[in-house]
């Protein structure tokens, strides 16, 4: 079930959530995992939405965007801990959220090298870092997928989503040198469109992966 997947993933530091396409619920599950890590598992946790101006984390997690990924990178580059701390929302004593989302939407803001540096800074202070890649630019998504300790891919059981999920998992495999040992597949919104859903066994056969959880 989802709880077991999250527990297995969360003790591996950097956990990335990637959706097969928009609307499959990857952001909601990433946010739920962050809450679960800090509350249920009592882990000091950082949540980062890499979507920049396309981020929806403010709505899902109840905060007002007050910074940008670019500003956070600048603080990390300058080793400015006080400024970086002011960019965080802390809904409880163990969960911190980078309050980004004020970025521009139609222009690139940071490079893959910069997001890696920001993650290095955050991971030095937080045992668990959860990255939502749902709206991330492809170059940032790829570099995080390459270095993540655990990847959770989210799809719905309908054919369009599953086709994209299969392609995404193949690209994840290629990016990680053939390694998909720490890649989980979650099938979300099971039962929402019963007449158009692919059976679990057919999904697993097509992807050559076991479905870790159906929700």
C-alpha positions, 0 to 999 in steps of 0.5 A: 500500500501507499504507506509502505511505499512512502516508508521505504522511500523516505529513509533514502533522503532524496525522494522525487515524485514524477507524474506521467502527465498532468492531472494524475495526482503526483503533486497531491501524493508528494505533498501527502508524503511530506506530511506523512514523513514529518508527522507519522514518521517523525522525520525532519523533512523538506518539501520542494516544488521544482515547478517554479511559477507553475507550482501549485504547492501553495494551494495544496499546502496552504501558504502564500508564495514569497520567494522564487527558486532563483532567490533560493539558489542565490541564498544557497550560493552565498551560504546565506542561511538566515535568508534561506530560512526566511524563505521557508514555511514551517507548518510543524516542527519537523516539516519545512516547505520552500515557499517558492512559486513567485517565479516567472512562468514563461522563461527559464529561471535556474539551471540544472547545476543550480538546482543540484546545488540547492538540493545539496544545501537542503540535504545537508540539513534535512534527512528527508527531501521530497521533490515534486517534479510535476511541473518542472522543466525537463532539464531540471527533472532529468538531473533530479531523476538521475540523482534521486535515491528513490523515484515515485512515478504516478499514473492513472489506470487509463491508456493515455496515461499508461502509455506516457508512464511507460515512456517515462519509466524507460527514460528514467531507466536510461537516465539512471544507467538501466537501474530501476530498483528504486523506482515505484509505480503508483496507480492513482484514481483507481475506479474513477473511470471503470469502463476505460481502465487497464487491469493491474496485471496488464499494467505490470506486464506492459511496464515490466514493473510491479505496481507498488500501490493502487489508490 
